[in-house]
Every structure is written in C-alpha cells, then in structure tokens.
C-alpha cells in the first residue's frame, strides 16, 4: 500500500502532474474546487496514471484543503513514485 502526499490545484486548463526534484507531487486539475468535483477528478486521474482501479484509491485527509493524503492499495510507495516519474512535468 502506498501513501501519497499531494498538492492539488483546481481550475487548470488540463489535468497535469508536476513532480519537483525533491519528489513533491503537485497535480493540476481541470475540475473546480466545489462539491467534491476536484477530489473526484484527482482520484480518477491518479488511478489512470498509476494503472490502478479507482476503487483502490482512498482520500484520507484534505477533503477541503489543497494538501491531500491518498492511500493506494496494491502498490508500494516506490512503485507509485516510479510510475509518476514517467508521467511528470518537472517544475
């Protein structure tokens, strides 16, 4: 099981993953930050990037904040980071 710490930025032109050199994860989301739309978009986008079913992701903290803690079942922290590095735009 992987635990990801992510900064979410809603209202972007398109969904995009930005990985800083220190492996800090920022995800820009098309969805607005209202009625849980950005959180749903975040989980869907992450599941797609990681090749995991959406049901394997759970938002643990940060339901109404930009900083999120997400649990991903069926994958390790190292595996998750390796996959995200393949899909990233460096900041």
HTML snippet that shows the backbone in 3Dmol.js (N, CA, C, O; Angstrom):
<script src="https://3Dmol.org/build/3Dmol-min.js"></script>
<div id="view" style="width:600px;height:400px;position:relative"></div>
<script>
const pdb = `
ATOM      1  N   UNK A   1       0.841  -1.178   0.000  1.00  0.00           N
ATOM      2  CA  UNK A   1       0.000   0.000   0.000  1.00  0.00           C
ATOM      3  C   UNK A   1       0.888   1.244   0.000  1.00  0.00           C
ATOM      4  O   UNK A   1       1.839   1.338   0.776  1.00  0.00           O
ATOM      5  N   UNK A   2       0.575   2.179  -0.861  1.00  0.00           N
ATOM      6  CA  UNK A   2       1.330   3.430  -0.968  1.00  0.00           C
ATOM      7  C   UNK A   2       0.531   4.557  -0.325  1.00  0.00           C
ATOM      8  O   UNK A   2      -0.699   4.572  -0.377  1.00  0.00           O
ATOM      9  N   UNK A   3       1.236   5.486   0.271  1.00  0.00           N
ATOM     10  CA  UNK A   3       0.632   6.722   0.784  1.00  0.00           C
ATOM     11  C   UNK A   3       1.264   7.868   0.004  1.00  0.00           C
ATOM     12  O   UNK A   3       2.483   8.042   0.022  1.00  0.00           O
ATOM     13  N   UNK A   4       0.434   8.644  -0.677  1.00  0.00           N
ATOM     14  CA  UNK A   4       0.918   9.776  -1.467  1.00  0.00           C
ATOM     15  C   UNK A   4       0.476  11.077  -0.822  1.00  0.00           C
ATOM     16  O   UNK A   4      -0.669  11.210  -0.390  1.00  0.00           O
ATOM     17  N   UNK A   5       1.385  12.029  -0.761  1.00  0.00           N
ATOM     18  CA  UNK A   5       1.091  13.376  -0.277  1.00  0.00           C
ATOM     19  C   UNK A   5       1.103  14.283  -1.493  1.00  0.00           C
ATOM     20  O   UNK A   5       2.117  14.409  -2.179  1.00  0.00           O
ATOM     21  N   UNK A   6      -0.020  14.905  -1.751  1.00  0.00           N
ATOM     22  CA  UNK A   6      -0.213  15.638  -2.998  1.00  0.00           C
ATOM     23  C   UNK A   6      -0.764  17.026  -2.730  1.00  0.00           C
ATOM     24  O   UNK A   6      -1.599  17.221  -1.847  1.00  0.00           O
ATOM     25  N   UNK A   7      -0.284  17.985  -3.505  1.00  0.00           N
ATOM     26  CA  UNK A   7      -0.898  19.313  -3.510  1.00  0.00           C
ATOM     27  C   UNK A   7      -1.761  19.392  -4.758  1.00  0.00           C
ATOM     28  O   UNK A   7      -1.274  19.206  -5.873  1.00  0.00           O
ATOM     29  N   UNK A   8      -3.037  19.667  -4.569  1.00  0.00           N
ATOM     30  CA  UNK A   8      -3.972  19.754  -5.696  1.00  0.00           C
ATOM     31  C   UNK A   8      -4.235  21.219  -6.028  1.00  0.00           C
ATOM     32  O   UNK A   8      -4.434  22.050  -5.142  1.00  0.00           O
ATOM     33  N   UNK A   9      -4.232  21.515  -7.326  1.00  0.00           N
ATOM     34  CA  UNK A   9      -4.531  22.871  -7.803  1.00  0.00           C
ATOM     35  C   UNK A   9      -5.685  22.776  -8.801  1.00  0.00           C
ATOM     36  O   UNK A   9      -5.472  22.416  -9.959  1.00  0.00           O
ATOM     37  N   UNK A  10      -6.893  23.093  -8.367  1.00  0.00           N
ATOM     38  CA  UNK A  10      -8.055  23.011  -9.261  1.00  0.00           C
ATOM     39  C   UNK A  10      -8.104  24.152 -10.269  1.00  0.00           C
ATOM     40  O   UNK A  10      -7.307  25.088 -10.210  1.00  0.00           O
ATOM     41  N   UNK A  11      -9.057  24.055 -11.197  1.00  0.00           N
ATOM     42  CA  UNK A  11      -9.327  25.085 -12.207  1.00  0.00           C
ATOM     43  C   UNK A  11      -8.185  25.292 -13.203  1.00  0.00           C
ATOM     44  O   UNK A  11      -7.958  26.411 -13.663  1.00  0.00           O
ATOM     45  N   UNK A  12      -7.477  24.229 -13.532  1.00  0.00           N
ATOM     46  CA  UNK A  12      -6.404  24.314 -14.531  1.00  0.00           C
ATOM     47  C   UNK A  12      -6.987  24.089 -15.926  1.00  0.00           C
ATOM     48  O   UNK A  12      -8.127  23.644 -16.062  1.00  0.00           O
ATOM     49  N   UNK A  13      -6.209  24.394 -16.951  1.00  0.00           N
ATOM     50  CA  UNK A  13      -6.664  24.164 -18.326  1.00  0.00           C
ATOM     51  C   UNK A  13      -6.813  22.679 -18.622  1.00  0.00           C
ATOM     52  O   UNK A  13      -7.724  22.255 -19.334  1.00  0.00           O
ATOM     53  N   UNK A  14      -5.893  21.897 -18.058  1.00  0.00           N
ATOM     54  CA  UNK A  14      -5.952  20.450 -18.259  1.00  0.00           C
ATOM     55  C   UNK A  14      -5.331  19.769 -17.046  1.00  0.00           C
ATOM     56  O   UNK A  14      -4.593  20.398 -16.288  1.00  0.00           O
ATOM     57  N   UNK A  15      -5.626  18.499 -16.864  1.00  0.00           N
ATOM     58  CA  UNK A  15      -5.011  17.744 -15.780  1.00  0.00           C
ATOM     59  C   UNK A  15      -3.533  17.561 -16.094  1.00  0.00           C
ATOM     60  O   UNK A  15      -3.165  17.224 -17.219  1.00  0.00           O
ATOM     61  N   UNK A  16      -2.696  17.784 -15.097  1.00  0.00           N
ATOM     62  CA  UNK A  16      -1.251  17.638 -15.293  1.00  0.00           C
ATOM     63  C   UNK A  16      -0.582  17.304 -13.969  1.00  0.00           C
ATOM     64  O   UNK A  16      -0.977  17.789 -12.909  1.00  0.00           O
ATOM     65  N   UNK A  17       0.433  16.471 -14.059  1.00  0.00           N
ATOM     66  CA  UNK A  17       1.228  16.070 -12.908  1.00  0.00           C
ATOM     67  C   UNK A  17       2.543  16.823 -12.944  1.00  0.00           C
ATOM     68  O   UNK A  17       3.223  16.841 -13.970  1.00  0.00           O
ATOM     69  N   UNK A  18       2.908  17.446 -11.828  1.00  0.00           N
ATOM     70  CA  UNK A  18       4.187  18.151 -11.724  1.00  0.00           C
ATOM     71  C   UNK A  18       4.941  17.538 -10.555  1.00  0.00           C
ATOM     72  O   UNK A  18       4.456  17.533  -9.424  1.00  0.00           O
ATOM     73  N   UNK A  19       6.120  17.028 -10.837  1.00  0.00           N
ATOM     74  CA  UNK A  19       6.939  16.404  -9.807  1.00  0.00           C
ATOM     75  C   UNK A  19       8.192  17.249  -9.621  1.00  0.00           C
ATOM     76  O   UNK A  19       8.984  17.407 -10.551  1.00  0.00           O
ATOM     77  N   UNK A  20       8.370  17.787  -8.427  1.00  0.00           N
ATOM     78  CA  UNK A  20       9.542  18.611  -8.124  1.00  0.00           C
ATOM     79  C   UNK A  20      10.766  17.714  -7.950  1.00  0.00           C
ATOM     80  O   UNK A  20      10.618  16.510  -7.739  1.00  0.00           O
ATOM     81  N   UNK A  21      11.963  18.273  -8.035  1.00  0.00           N
ATOM     82  CA  UNK A  21      13.178  17.470  -7.859  1.00  0.00           C
ATOM     83  C   UNK A  21      13.224  16.724  -6.521  1.00  0.00           C
ATOM     84  O   UNK A  21      13.871  15.682  -6.421  1.00  0.00           O
ATOM     85  N   UNK A  22      12.549  17.244  -5.497  1.00  0.00           N
ATOM     86  CA  UNK A  22      12.526  16.559  -4.196  1.00  0.00           C
ATOM     87  C   UNK A  22      11.362  15.567  -4.091  1.00  0.00           C
ATOM     88  O   UNK A  22      11.029  15.113  -2.997  1.00  0.00           O
ATOM     89  N   UNK A  23      10.747  15.232  -5.230  1.00  0.00           N
ATOM     90  CA  UNK A  23       9.626  14.298  -5.341  1.00  0.00           C
ATOM     91  C   UNK A  23       8.321  14.816  -4.735  1.00  0.00           C
ATOM     92  O   UNK A  23       7.410  14.030  -4.478  1.00  0.00           O
ATOM     93  N   UNK A  24       8.218  16.125  -4.505  1.00  0.00           N
ATOM     94  CA  UNK A  24       6.943  16.705  -4.076  1.00  0.00           C
ATOM     95  C   UNK A  24       5.989  16.652  -5.267  1.00  0.00           C
ATOM     96  O   UNK A  24       6.343  17.030  -6.383  1.00  0.00           O
ATOM     97  N   UNK A  25       4.778  16.176  -5.007  1.00  0.00           N
ATOM     98  CA  UNK A  25       3.810  15.953  -6.086  1.00  0.00           C
ATOM     99  C   UNK A  25       2.755  17.050  -6.085  1.00  0.00           C
ATOM    100  O   UNK A  25       2.100  17.294  -5.072  1.00  0.00           O
ATOM    101  N   UNK A  26       2.597  17.711  -7.232  1.00  0.00           N
ATOM    102  CA  UNK A  26       1.520  18.667  -7.436  1.00  0.00           C
ATOM    103  C   UNK A  26       0.718  18.190  -8.631  1.00  0.00           C
ATOM    104  O   UNK A  26       1.281  17.801  -9.655  1.00  0.00           O
ATOM    105  N   UNK A  27      -0.598  18.223  -8.495  1.00  0.00           N
ATOM    106  CA  UNK A  27      -1.451  17.833  -9.613  1.00  0.00           C
ATOM    107  C   UNK A  27      -2.404  18.975  -9.911  1.00  0.00           C
ATOM    108  O   UNK A  27      -3.175  19.412  -9.057  1.00  0.00           O
ATOM    109  N   UNK A  28      -2.329  19.444 -11.150  1.00  0.00           N
ATOM    110  CA  UNK A  28      -3.256  20.477 -11.628  1.00  0.00           C
ATOM    111  C   UNK A  28      -4.495  19.766 -12.165  1.00  0.00           C
ATOM    112  O   UNK A  28      -4.388  18.793 -12.911  1.00  0.00           O
ATOM    113  N   UNK A  29      -5.665  20.259 -11.781  1.00  0.00           N
ATOM    114  CA  UNK A  29      -6.919  19.598 -12.131  1.00  0.00           C
ATOM    115  C   UNK A  29      -7.837  20.535 -12.893  1.00  0.00           C
ATOM    116  O   UNK A  29      -7.949  21.717 -12.569  1.00  0.00           O
ATOM    117  N   UNK A  30      -8.504  19.984 -13.927  1.00  0.00           N
ATOM    118  CA  UNK A  30      -9.473  20.771 -14.696  1.00  0.00           C
ATOM    119  C   UNK A  30     -10.699  21.115 -13.855  1.00  0.00           C
ATOM    120  O   UNK A  30     -11.312  22.165 -14.043  1.00  0.00           O
ATOM    121  N   UNK A  31     -11.045  20.252 -12.951  1.00  0.00           N
ATOM    122  CA  UNK A  31     -12.285  20.402 -12.186  1.00  0.00           C
ATOM    123  C   UNK A  31     -12.200  21.553 -11.190  1.00  0.00           C
ATOM    124  O   UNK A  31     -11.120  21.863 -10.687  1.00  0.00           O
ATOM    125  N   UNK A  32     -13.337  22.188 -10.905  1.00  0.00           N
ATOM    126  CA  UNK A  32     -13.368  23.247  -9.894  1.00  0.00           C
ATOM    127  C   UNK A  32     -13.386  22.651  -8.489  1.00  0.00           C
ATOM    128  O   UNK A  32     -13.760  21.495  -8.290  1.00  0.00           O
ATOM    129  N   UNK A  33     -12.980  23.455  -7.537  1.00  0.00           N
ATOM    130  CA  UNK A  33     -12.963  23.026  -6.133  1.00  0.00           C
ATOM    131  C   UNK A  33     -14.325  23.294  -5.495  1.00  0.00           C
ATOM    132  O   UNK A  33     -14.451  24.128  -4.599  1.00  0.00           O
ATOM    133  N   UNK A  34     -15.323  22.585  -5.962  1.00  0.00           N
ATOM    134  CA  UNK A  34     -16.659  22.740  -5.384  1.00  0.00           C
ATOM    135  C   UNK A  34     -17.386  21.408  -5.433  1.00  0.00           C
ATOM    136  O   UNK A  34     -17.258  20.655  -6.398  1.00  0.00           O
ATOM    137  N   UNK A  35     -18.143  21.128  -4.399  1.00  0.00           N
ATOM    138  CA  UNK A  35     -18.970  19.921  -4.315  1.00  0.00           C
ATOM    139  C   UNK A  35     -18.175  18.630  -4.547  1.00  0.00           C
ATOM    140  O   UNK A  35     -18.720  17.657  -5.068  1.00  0.00           O
ATOM    141  N   UNK A  36     -16.904  18.612  -4.169  1.00  0.00           N
ATOM    142  CA  UNK A  36     -16.096  17.404  -4.295  1.00  0.00           C
ATOM    143  C   UNK A  36     -15.650  17.069  -5.707  1.00  0.00           C
ATOM    144  O   UNK A  36     -15.084  16.000  -5.936  1.00  0.00           O
ATOM    145  N   UNK A  37     -15.895  17.967  -6.663  1.00  0.00           N
ATOM    146  CA  UNK A  37     -15.533  17.683  -8.059  1.00  0.00           C
ATOM    147  C   UNK A  37     -14.027  17.542  -8.246  1.00  0.00           C
ATOM    148  O   UNK A  37     -13.576  16.653  -8.968  1.00  0.00           O
ATOM    149  N   UNK A  38     -13.249  18.403  -7.607  1.00  0.00           N
ATOM    150  CA  UNK A  38     -11.789  18.339  -7.750  1.00  0.00           C
ATOM    151  C   UNK A  38     -11.242  17.057  -7.120  1.00  0.00           C
ATOM    152  O   UNK A  38     -10.332  16.439  -7.672  1.00  0.00           O
ATOM    153  N   UNK A  39     -11.784  16.656  -5.977  1.00  0.00           N
ATOM    154  CA  UNK A  39     -11.325  15.417  -5.337  1.00  0.00           C
ATOM    155  C   UNK A  39     -11.642  14.209  -6.208  1.00  0.00           C
ATOM    156  O   UNK A  39     -10.800  13.324  -6.359  1.00  0.00           O
ATOM    157  N   UNK A  40     -12.825  14.157  -6.776  1.00  0.00           N
ATOM    158  CA  UNK A  40     -13.197  13.045  -7.659  1.00  0.00           C
ATOM    159  C   UNK A  40     -12.299  13.014  -8.891  1.00  0.00           C
ATOM    160  O   UNK A  40     -11.863  11.946  -9.322  1.00  0.00           O
ATOM    161  N   UNK A  41     -12.028  14.182  -9.451  1.00  0.00           N
ATOM    162  CA  UNK A  41     -11.148  14.290 -10.616  1.00  0.00           C
ATOM    163  C   UNK A  41      -9.732  13.831 -10.256  1.00  0.00           C
ATOM    164  O   UNK A  41      -9.086  13.131 -11.035  1.00  0.00           O
ATOM    165  N   UNK A  42      -9.259  14.223  -9.084  1.00  0.00           N
ATOM    166  CA  UNK A  42      -7.924  13.843  -8.618  1.00  0.00           C
ATOM    167  C   UNK A  42      -7.801  12.325  -8.506  1.00  0.00           C
ATOM    168  O   UNK A  42      -6.838  11.743  -9.006  1.00  0.00           O
ATOM    169  N   UNK A  43      -8.757  11.688  -7.861  1.00  0.00           N
ATOM    170  CA  UNK A  43      -8.693  10.238  -7.683  1.00  0.00           C
ATOM    171  C   UNK A  43      -8.771   9.504  -9.021  1.00  0.00           C
ATOM    172  O   UNK A  43      -8.066   8.518  -9.237  1.00  0.00           O
ATOM    173  N   UNK A  44      -9.617   9.983  -9.902  1.00  0.00           N
ATOM    174  CA  UNK A  44      -9.752   9.372 -11.227  1.00  0.00           C
ATOM    175  C   UNK A  44      -8.457   9.521 -12.027  1.00  0.00           C
ATOM    176  O   UNK A  44      -7.992   8.566 -12.650  1.00  0.00           O
ATOM    177  N   UNK A  45      -7.879  10.721 -12.006  1.00  0.00           N
ATOM    178  CA  UNK A  45      -6.645  10.994 -12.743  1.00  0.00           C
ATOM    179  C   UNK A  45      -5.485  10.161 -12.190  1.00  0.00           C
ATOM    180  O   UNK A  45      -4.718   9.577 -12.956  1.00  0.00           O
ATOM    181  N   UNK A  46      -5.357  10.108 -10.865  1.00  0.00           N
ATOM    182  CA  UNK A  46      -4.289   9.322 -10.253  1.00  0.00           C
ATOM    183  C   UNK A  46      -4.433   7.831 -10.569  1.00  0.00           C
ATOM    184  O   UNK A  46      -3.446   7.160 -10.870  1.00  0.00           O
ATOM    185  N   UNK A  47      -5.658   7.318 -10.501  1.00  0.00           N
ATOM    186  CA  UNK A  47      -5.895   5.914 -10.803  1.00  0.00           C
ATOM    187  C   UNK A  47      -5.450   5.606 -12.230  1.00  0.00           C
ATOM    188  O   UNK A  47      -4.832   4.572 -12.486  1.00  0.00           O
ATOM    189  N   UNK A  48      -5.769   6.505 -13.153  1.00  0.00           N
ATOM    190  CA  UNK A  48      -5.381   6.324 -14.549  1.00  0.00           C
ATOM    191  C   UNK A  48      -3.857   6.321 -14.694  1.00  0.00           C
ATOM    192  O   UNK A  48      -3.299   5.458 -15.371  1.00  0.00           O
ATOM    193  N   UNK A  49      -3.185   7.285 -14.059  1.00  0.00           N
ATOM    194  CA  UNK A  49      -1.728   7.366 -14.143  1.00  0.00           C
ATOM    195  C   UNK A  49      -1.058   6.125 -13.562  1.00  0.00           C
ATOM    196  O   UNK A  49      -0.091   5.612 -14.124  1.00  0.00           O
ATOM    197  N   UNK A  50      -1.578   5.650 -12.435  1.00  0.00           N
ATOM    198  CA  UNK A  50      -0.966   4.530 -11.733  1.00  0.00           C
ATOM    199  C   UNK A  50      -1.380   3.172 -12.284  1.00  0.00           C
ATOM    200  O   UNK A  50      -0.818   2.145 -11.904  1.00  0.00           O
ATOM    201  N   UNK A  51      -2.366   3.168 -13.179  1.00  0.00           N
ATOM    202  CA  UNK A  51      -2.845   1.910 -13.726  1.00  0.00           C
ATOM    203  C   UNK A  51      -3.572   1.069 -12.704  1.00  0.00           C
ATOM    204  O   UNK A  51      -3.535  -0.161 -12.760  1.00  0.00           O
ATOM    205  N   UNK A  52      -4.231   1.723 -11.777  1.00  0.00           N
ATOM    206  CA  UNK A  52      -4.967   1.053 -10.704  1.00  0.00           C
ATOM    207  C   UNK A  52      -6.452   1.353 -10.846  1.00  0.00           C
ATOM    208  O   UNK A  52      -6.819   2.382 -11.412  1.00  0.00           O
ATOM    209  N   UNK A  53      -7.313   0.471 -10.342  1.00  0.00           N
ATOM    210  CA  UNK A  53      -8.741   0.807 -10.351  1.00  0.00           C
ATOM    211  C   UNK A  53      -9.011   1.953  -9.379  1.00  0.00           C
ATOM    212  O   UNK A  53      -8.366   2.064  -8.337  1.00  0.00           O
ATOM    213  N   UNK A  54      -9.962   2.795  -9.731  1.00  0.00           N
ATOM    214  CA  UNK A  54     -10.280   3.939  -8.878  1.00  0.00           C
ATOM    215  C   UNK A  54     -10.663   3.498  -7.466  1.00  0.00           C
ATOM    216  O   UNK A  54     -10.437   4.225  -6.499  1.00  0.00           O
ATOM    217  N   UNK A  55     -11.237   2.320  -7.356  1.00  0.00           N
ATOM    218  CA  UNK A  55     -11.657   1.805  -6.050  1.00  0.00           C
ATOM    219  C   UNK A  55     -10.473   1.488  -5.138  1.00  0.00           C
ATOM    220  O   UNK A  55     -10.661   1.308  -3.935  1.00  0.00           O
ATOM    221  N   UNK A  56      -9.252   1.415  -5.687  1.00  0.00           N
ATOM    222  CA  UNK A  56      -8.077   1.132  -4.863  1.00  0.00           C
ATOM    223  C   UNK A  56      -7.480   2.403  -4.249  1.00  0.00           C
ATOM    224  O   UNK A  56      -6.531   2.330  -3.467  1.00  0.00           O
ATOM    225  N   UNK A  57      -8.035   3.565  -4.602  1.00  0.00           N
ATOM    226  CA  UNK A  57      -7.562   4.831  -4.050  1.00  0.00           C
ATOM    227  C   UNK A  57      -8.550   5.361  -3.027  1.00  0.00           C
ATOM    228  O   UNK A  57      -9.764   5.287  -3.213  1.00  0.00           O
ATOM    229  N   UNK A  58      -8.005   5.899  -1.941  1.00  0.00           N
ATOM    230  CA  UNK A  58      -8.854   6.488  -0.908  1.00  0.00           C
ATOM    231  C   UNK A  58      -8.238   7.798  -0.434  1.00  0.00           C
ATOM    232  O   UNK A  58      -7.061   7.852  -0.076  1.00  0.00           O
ATOM    233  N   UNK A  59      -9.043   8.845  -0.435  1.00  0.00           N
ATOM    234  CA  UNK A  59      -8.612  10.141   0.083  1.00  0.00           C
ATOM    235  C   UNK A  59      -8.709  10.085   1.601  1.00  0.00           C
ATOM    236  O   UNK A  59      -9.806  10.010   2.154  1.00  0.00           O
ATOM    237  N   UNK A  60      -7.566  10.120   2.273  1.00  0.00           N
ATOM    238  CA  UNK A  60      -7.546  10.002   3.724  1.00  0.00           C
ATOM    239  C   UNK A  60      -7.730  11.343   4.415  1.00  0.00           C
ATOM    240  O   UNK A  60      -8.517  11.454   5.355  1.00  0.00           O
ATOM    241  N   UNK A  61      -7.010  12.363   3.959  1.00  0.00           N
ATOM    242  CA  UNK A  61      -7.118  13.694   4.557  1.00  0.00           C
ATOM    243  C   UNK A  61      -7.092  14.748   3.456  1.00  0.00           C
ATOM    244  O   UNK A  61      -6.648  14.480   2.340  1.00  0.00           O
ATOM    245  N   UNK A  62      -7.566  15.941   3.776  1.00  0.00           N
ATOM    246  CA  UNK A  62      -7.515  17.049   2.842  1.00  0.00           C
ATOM    247  C   UNK A  62      -8.748  17.179   1.977  1.00  0.00           C
ATOM    248  O   UNK A  62      -8.670  17.681   0.856  1.00  0.00           O
ATOM    249  N   UNK A  63      -9.882  16.734   2.481  1.00  0.00           N
ATOM    250  CA  UNK A  63     -11.111  16.793   1.686  1.00  0.00           C
ATOM    251  C   UNK A  63     -11.463  18.215   1.247  1.00  0.00           C
ATOM    252  O   UNK A  63     -12.041  18.405   0.176  1.00  0.00           O
ATOM    253  N   UNK A  64     -11.126  19.203   2.053  1.00  0.00           N
ATOM    254  CA  UNK A  64     -11.441  20.594   1.703  1.00  0.00           C
ATOM    255  C   UNK A  64     -10.193  21.476   1.666  1.00  0.00           C
ATOM    256  O   UNK A  64     -10.297  22.703   1.671  1.00  0.00           O
ATOM    257  N   UNK A  65      -9.019  20.856   1.628  1.00  0.00           N
ATOM    258  CA  UNK A  65      -7.754  21.602   1.625  1.00  0.00           C
ATOM    259  C   UNK A  65      -6.941  21.224   0.389  1.00  0.00           C
ATOM    260  O   UNK A  65      -7.192  20.183  -0.218  1.00  0.00           O
ATOM    261  N   UNK A  66      -5.975  22.051   0.010  1.00  0.00           N
ATOM    262  CA  UNK A  66      -5.172  21.729  -1.164  1.00  0.00           C
ATOM    263  C   UNK A  66      -4.198  20.569  -0.936  1.00  0.00           C
ATOM    264  O   UNK A  66      -3.812  19.894  -1.891  1.00  0.00           O
ATOM    265  N   UNK A  67      -3.802  20.333   0.305  1.00  0.00           N
ATOM    266  CA  UNK A  67      -2.855  19.264   0.597  1.00  0.00           C
ATOM    267  C   UNK A  67      -3.616  17.995   0.952  1.00  0.00           C
ATOM    268  O   UNK A  67      -4.415  17.974   1.889  1.00  0.00           O
ATOM    269  N   UNK A  68      -3.354  16.935   0.189  1.00  0.00           N
ATOM    270  CA  UNK A  68      -4.105  15.688   0.295  1.00  0.00           C
ATOM    271  C   UNK A  68      -3.183  14.533   0.687  1.00  0.00           C
ATOM    272  O   UNK A  68      -1.998  14.516   0.354  1.00  0.00           O
ATOM    273  N   UNK A  69      -3.759  13.580   1.396  1.00  0.00           N
ATOM    274  CA  UNK A  69      -3.075  12.325   1.718  1.00  0.00           C
ATOM    275  C   UNK A  69      -3.938  11.225   1.118  1.00  0.00           C
ATOM    276  O   UNK A  69      -5.109  11.079   1.471  1.00  0.00           O
ATOM    277  N   UNK A  70      -3.353  10.454   0.209  1.00  0.00           N
ATOM    278  CA  UNK A  70      -4.108   9.448  -0.529  1.00  0.00           C
ATOM    279  C   UNK A  70      -3.450   8.086  -0.365  1.00  0.00           C
ATOM    280  O   UNK A  70      -2.238   7.933  -0.522  1.00  0.00           O
ATOM    281  N   UNK A  71      -4.280   7.107  -0.047  1.00  0.00           N
ATOM    282  CA  UNK A  71      -3.812   5.731   0.073  1.00  0.00           C
ATOM    283  C   UNK A  71      -4.115   4.991  -1.222  1.00  0.00           C
ATOM    284  O   UNK A  71      -5.219   5.083  -1.760  1.00  0.00           O
ATOM    285  N   UNK A  72      -3.115   4.250  -1.721  1.00  0.00           N
ATOM    286  CA  UNK A  72      -3.287   3.460  -2.943  1.00  0.00           C
ATOM    287  C   UNK A  72      -2.996   2.001  -2.599  1.00  0.00           C
ATOM    288  O   UNK A  72      -1.862   1.655  -2.269  1.00  0.00           O
ATOM    289  N   UNK A  73      -4.005   1.155  -2.676  1.00  0.00           N
ATOM    290  CA  UNK A  73      -3.840  -0.267  -2.377  1.00  0.00           C
ATOM    291  C   UNK A  73      -3.216  -0.982  -3.572  1.00  0.00           C
ATOM    292  O   UNK A  73      -3.434  -0.597  -4.720  1.00  0.00           O
ATOM    293  N   UNK A  74      -2.440  -2.023  -3.293  1.00  0.00           N
ATOM    294  CA  UNK A  74      -1.904  -2.858  -4.350  1.00  0.00           C
ATOM    295  C   UNK A  74      -0.632  -2.360  -4.995  1.00  0.00           C
ATOM    296  O   UNK A  74      -0.222  -2.882  -6.031  1.00  0.00           O
ATOM    297  N   UNK A  75       0.004  -1.359  -4.405  1.00  0.00           N
ATOM    298  CA  UNK A  75       1.224  -0.784  -4.975  1.00  0.00           C
ATOM    299  C   UNK A  75       2.045  -0.214  -3.821  1.00  0.00           C
ATOM    300  O   UNK A  75       1.479   0.245  -2.829  1.00  0.00           O
ATOM    301  N   UNK A  76       3.361  -0.237  -3.937  1.00  0.00           N
ATOM    302  CA  UNK A  76       4.217   0.317  -2.890  1.00  0.00           C
ATOM    303  C   UNK A  76       4.520   1.784  -3.178  1.00  0.00           C
ATOM    304  O   UNK A  76       4.271   2.280  -4.277  1.00  0.00           O
ATOM    305  N   UNK A  77       5.059   2.465  -2.176  1.00  0.00           N
ATOM    306  CA  UNK A  77       5.459   3.864  -2.361  1.00  0.00           C
ATOM    307  C   UNK A  77       6.455   3.993  -3.507  1.00  0.00           C
ATOM    308  O   UNK A  77       6.339   4.892  -4.339  1.00  0.00           O
ATOM    309  N   UNK A  78       7.437   3.090  -3.547  1.00  0.00           N
ATOM    310  CA  UNK A  78       8.480   3.142  -4.562  1.00  0.00           C
ATOM    311  C   UNK A  78       7.901   2.916  -5.961  1.00  0.00           C
ATOM    312  O   UNK A  78       8.276   3.603  -6.911  1.00  0.00           O
ATOM    313  N   UNK A  79       6.988   1.950  -6.081  1.00  0.00           N
ATOM    314  CA  UNK A  79       6.358   1.684  -7.373  1.00  0.00           C
ATOM    315  C   UNK A  79       5.534   2.877  -7.832  1.00  0.00           C
ATOM    316  O   UNK A  79       5.577   3.249  -9.004  1.00  0.00           O
ATOM    317  N   UNK A  80       4.780   3.483  -6.910  1.00  0.00           N
ATOM    318  CA  UNK A  80       3.950   4.636  -7.253  1.00  0.00           C
ATOM    319  C   UNK A  80       4.820   5.790  -7.740  1.00  0.00           C
ATOM    320  O   UNK A  80       4.507   6.420  -8.751  1.00  0.00           O
ATOM    321  N   UNK A  81       5.904   6.070  -7.029  1.00  0.00           N
ATOM    322  CA  UNK A  81       6.789   7.168  -7.420  1.00  0.00           C
ATOM    323  C   UNK A  81       7.448   6.899  -8.768  1.00  0.00           C
ATOM    324  O   UNK A  81       7.596   7.818  -9.574  1.00  0.00           O
ATOM    325  N   UNK A  82       7.844   5.656  -9.025  1.00  0.00           N
ATOM    326  CA  UNK A  82       8.456   5.311 -10.310  1.00  0.00           C
ATOM    327  C   UNK A  82       7.479   5.539 -11.461  1.00  0.00           C
ATOM    328  O   UNK A  82       7.862   6.066 -12.506  1.00  0.00           O
ATOM    329  N   UNK A  83       6.232   5.149 -11.275  1.00  0.00           N
ATOM    330  CA  UNK A  83       5.218   5.348 -12.314  1.00  0.00           C
ATOM    331  C   UNK A  83       4.951   6.832 -12.513  1.00  0.00           C
ATOM    332  O   UNK A  83       4.859   7.297 -13.649  1.00  0.00           O
ATOM    333  N   UNK A  84       4.826   7.580 -11.420  1.00  0.00           N
ATOM    334  CA  UNK A  84       4.539   9.016 -11.536  1.00  0.00           C
ATOM    335  C   UNK A  84       5.693   9.755 -12.214  1.00  0.00           C
ATOM    336  O   UNK A  84       5.465  10.716 -12.950  1.00  0.00           O
ATOM    337  N   UNK A  85       6.919   9.317 -11.973  1.00  0.00           N
ATOM    338  CA  UNK A  85       8.061   9.963 -12.637  1.00  0.00           C
ATOM    339  C   UNK A  85       7.978   9.819 -14.162  1.00  0.00           C
ATOM    340  O   UNK A  85       8.450  10.689 -14.893  1.00  0.00           O
ATOM    341  N   UNK A  86       7.388   8.740 -14.633  1.00  0.00           N
ATOM    342  CA  UNK A  86       7.251   8.514 -16.073  1.00  0.00           C
ATOM    343  C   UNK A  86       6.220   9.459 -16.708  1.00  0.00           C
ATOM    344  O   UNK A  86       6.274   9.715 -17.911  1.00  0.00           O
ATOM    345  N   UNK A  87       5.292   9.970 -15.912  1.00  0.00           N
ATOM    346  CA  UNK A  87       4.190  10.789 -16.423  1.00  0.00           C
ATOM    347  C   UNK A  87       4.306  12.264 -16.034  1.00  0.00           C
ATOM    348  O   UNK A  87       3.327  13.003 -16.134  1.00  0.00           O
ATOM    349  N   UNK A  88       5.462  12.694 -15.603  1.00  0.00           N
ATOM    350  CA  UNK A  88       5.571  14.008 -14.975  1.00  0.00           C
ATOM    351  C   UNK A  88       6.084  15.108 -15.890  1.00  0.00           C
ATOM    352  O   UNK A  88       6.733  14.872 -16.909  1.00  0.00           O
ATOM    353  N   UNK A  89       5.760  16.311 -15.470  1.00  0.00           N
ATOM    354  CA  UNK A  89       6.368  17.515 -15.990  1.00  0.00           C
ATOM    355  C   UNK A  89       7.195  18.068 -14.838  1.00  0.00           C
ATOM    356  O   UNK A  89       6.657  18.285 -13.752  1.00  0.00           O
ATOM    357  N   UNK A  90       8.473  18.298 -15.041  1.00  0.00           N
ATOM    358  CA  UNK A  90       9.298  18.809 -13.959  1.00  0.00           C
ATOM    359  C   UNK A  90       9.018  20.277 -13.712  1.00  0.00           C
ATOM    360  O   UNK A  90       8.817  21.053 -14.646  1.00  0.00           O
ATOM    361  N   UNK A  91       9.008  20.649 -12.437  1.00  0.00           N
ATOM    362  CA  UNK A  91       8.744  22.067 -12.098  1.00  0.00           C
ATOM    363  C   UNK A  91      10.029  22.847 -12.112  1.00  0.00           C
ATOM    364  O   UNK A  91      10.023  24.051 -11.855  1.00  0.00           O
TER     365      UNK A  91
END
`;
const viewer = $3Dmol.createViewer("view");
viewer.addModel(pdb, "pdb");
viewer.setStyle({}, {cartoon: {color: "spectrum"}});
viewer.zoomTo();
viewer.render();
</script>
